């Protein structure tokens, strides 16, 4: 990830290098700072929301298991305080998790809306400057940071999803095999034991099917690869090294824009190929 100070400096670079009025420059600096602050707040809220989702899933699992145990009487001899109080506590925890998830949703949407407004304002401020190719290229170079951030966020999300399904397959396969073996060697085992093994086997099958169908890992790899390539060009044109060595600013920025557009086009083609392979697999089934 690009260093935060470098990220802030790059976003404000256009304001510092262009001969604009002091009022316009102040507006640009304020806009860049507000965008960075909003993105930081949004990332924090998203992290909290993910933790709340985990809380909700754990509460649902506990409520379902304890409620089922209380109804079918797994603990026939000990049905009482533990199962009843435990079920009530799990239900209260589930309700609280749902409440906090729904409560934070409007705040996240509001911050996203404000960020869209600020980004639109940034474009208007950039357009207020004297129009020339060099200014447009400088704007394009700064906007490449948004492309990098978007690709990395999507890559991380797909990677997390792929890892969750992969762990579900690994742990579920071991658990289902163990439970099935235990049920086969002990005919007198409780019926719920066999049902649990069947449920885990179903989760493993669904996880394997989702992984092969949506190709989360392949999507993550392509997105991260494109983000790293754009980041490499971004650093190279900034330091005038590699293929940009010896170029003047306008030439270097022009070549940078051309390279980034090629990378983004290749990424779009890869994603289209993944979509086509998914659709063709769906039509065959």
N, C-alpha and C positions, 0 to 999 in steps of 0.2 A: 504494500500500500504506500502511495506517495506520502511523504512526510507532511504533517499538517501545516507546518510553517511554509513549506514550499507550495502547498496547495493554496493557502491564503495569498501568498505573494503572487502566484501565477494569476489568480482571479483578479488581482488589483493591478496587474502589470500594464494592462491597457490604459488605465487611468493615469498611471505615473509616467508613461512614455509619450502620450499624445499631448500636443499643445492645445488643451481645451481650457475653457474658462474655469475659474476657481469654483463657481457654483456647480457646474456640471461634474467636475472632478469630485467634489464633496458628496454629491448625490450618488455617484458611482461607488465610492468607497463605502458609504452607508449601506447601499444596496447589497454589495458583496458581503459585508459583515453580517447583515441581517439574514442573508441566505445561509451562510455558514452556521449561524446560531440556530436557525430553524431546522437545518439538516441534522445537527447534533441532537436537538430535542427529539426529532422524529426517530432517529436511530435508538435513542434511549427508550422511547415509548414502545417501539417495536420489540425490543428485547424484553421489556416487562410483559408485553402481551404474549410472547412465546412462553415465558415462565408461567403465566396464568393458564395458558392452554394445557401445559403439562400438569398443572394443578388440577384443572378440570378433568383431564383424562384419568388421573390417579383417583380422584374422588368418585368418578363414575364407576371405575373398576371396583373400588372398595364398596360403594353402595350396591352395585349389582351382585357382588359375591356375598356380602353379608345379608342382603335382602333375600337372595335365593336360599342361602343357608337357613335363614330363619323360617322360610316358608316350607321347604321340603324336609327340614329337621335333620340336618347333618349331625348336629350335636343334640340328639334327642334327649340325652340324659342331662344336658347342661343348658338347655334352651332357657334363656332368661335375660339377665342383665347384660351380658356380653353382646349377644346377638342383637337385642333390641336397641340398647344404647349405642352400640357401634353403628348400626344401620342409620339411626337418627343423626348421629354425628357426621356420617358420610354424606347423607342427604343435605344437611346444612352446609357442609363444605362445598358440595356441588353447586348449591344455590348461590353461595357467596362467590364462587369462581365465575359463574355465569353473570352475576351482577357486575363484578368488576370488569369483566371482558366487555360487556355492553356499555358500561359507563365510560370507558376509555375510548370507545370507537368514535364518538362525535369529535373528541379532541384531536384524534389522529387525522380524521377527515378535514377538520378545520386547518390544521397545520399544513397538510398537503395542498389545500386550496390556496393558502397564503403563499406557499412556496411557488406555486404556479403563477400567482400574480407577481411575485418578486422577479421571477425569471422572465416574465413578459416585460416587466419594467426595465430589466437589464437590457433587453433587446432594444427597447425604445430609447434608452439612454445611449446605447451604442450607435443607433441610427441617427441620433441628434448631432453626432460629430460629422465633420466634413467627409463626404463619401469619396473613397479612393480604394484601389485594390489592396494596398498595403494595410489599411485599416481593417478591411474585410478579412484578410488573411490572419491578422492578429486576433480578431474576434474568433475566427474558426479555431485557432490554436488553443485559446482559452476554453472554448466550448468542448474541445476534445476531452477535457477532464471529466465533464459530465458523461460522455460516452464510456470512458474508462470505469467510472463509478457504477454506472448502470450495468455494464457487462459483468463486473465483479460481483455485484449484488445478486444478479441472476445466476451466475455460476455457483456462488456459495449456497444459494437456496436449492438449486438442483443437486448439488453435492450432498447437502444435508438430507434431502429426501432420499437420494440413492443409498446413503449410509444407513438410514433408518430401515428401509426395506431390506437391505443386505443383512443387517443384524437380526431383523425379524426372521429372515430365512434361516440364518445360522442357528440362532437360539431355538427357534421353533422346531427346526428339524431334529435337533438333539432332544428337546423335551418330548416331542411327539413319539420319537423312537423309543425313548425310555419308558414313557407311559404305556405305549402299546406292548412293549416287552413285559412290563410288570403285570398288565392285565391278562396277557396270554399265559403267564406262569402261575397266576393265581385266579382261578375261576370264581372264587367267592368274593372277589373285590367289588367294591361299591359301584353301582351303575354310573354315578356321576364321574367316576374316574375315566371310564371309557368315553363318555361324552366330552370330557375335557380334552382327551387325546384327539378326538375327531375335530373339535373346534380349533385346536392348535394346528392340525394338519390343514384345515381350511385357510387359516391365516397365512401359512407358509405358501400355499398354492396361489392365493390372491397376491401376495407380495412378489412372488416370482413372475406372475403374469403381468403385474403393473410395471415391474422393472424392465421386462423385455418389450413391453408395448410402448411405453413412453420414453424409454432410453434416457433416463435422467443423467446418468454418468457421461454419456456421449455429448449431451447438450452442455453439461458443465465443463467438460474438457475443451470443447470448441469455443465457448464464451470466454473462459479464462485465457486460452491461447491468444484470442484476438485482443483482449484487454492488455496482456503482456506485450504484444507486438506494438500496439498503439503507444503504450507507455515507453517502450524502447525508442520509438521515433520521437516522442515528445522530449525525452531527455537529450537525444542526439541533436535535435534542431536547436534546443536551448543552449547546449554547450558547443555547438558547431563541430561535432566530431563525426567520424564515420563517413557516410555518403554526403553529409552536409558540410564537410570541412572545406573551408575556403570560399563558400558561397556568401553573397551579400544577403541581407535580411529578406528582401522580397523574393529572391530566388529560392532561398532555403524554405521559407514558409509555403511557397507555391509547391515545391516538391513534397513537403510534409503533408499538405492538404491532399495532394494526389495519392500519396501512399496510404493515408488513412482511409480515403474513399475506397481504394482497392481492397483493403482489409475488411471494411464494413460490408462491401459487396460479397466478398468470399464468405463471410459469416452468414449473411442472408441466404446464400446458396446452400451452405451446409444445413442450416435450419430447415430450408425448404426440402432438402433431400430426406431429412429425418421425418418431416411431416408426410412426405410421399410414401416412404417405407412403412410408416404407421398405417396410412390409409390403405395401402396395398395389402398389408397383413390383415386388416379388418375386413376387406372385401373377400379375401380367401376364406376367412373363417365364417 
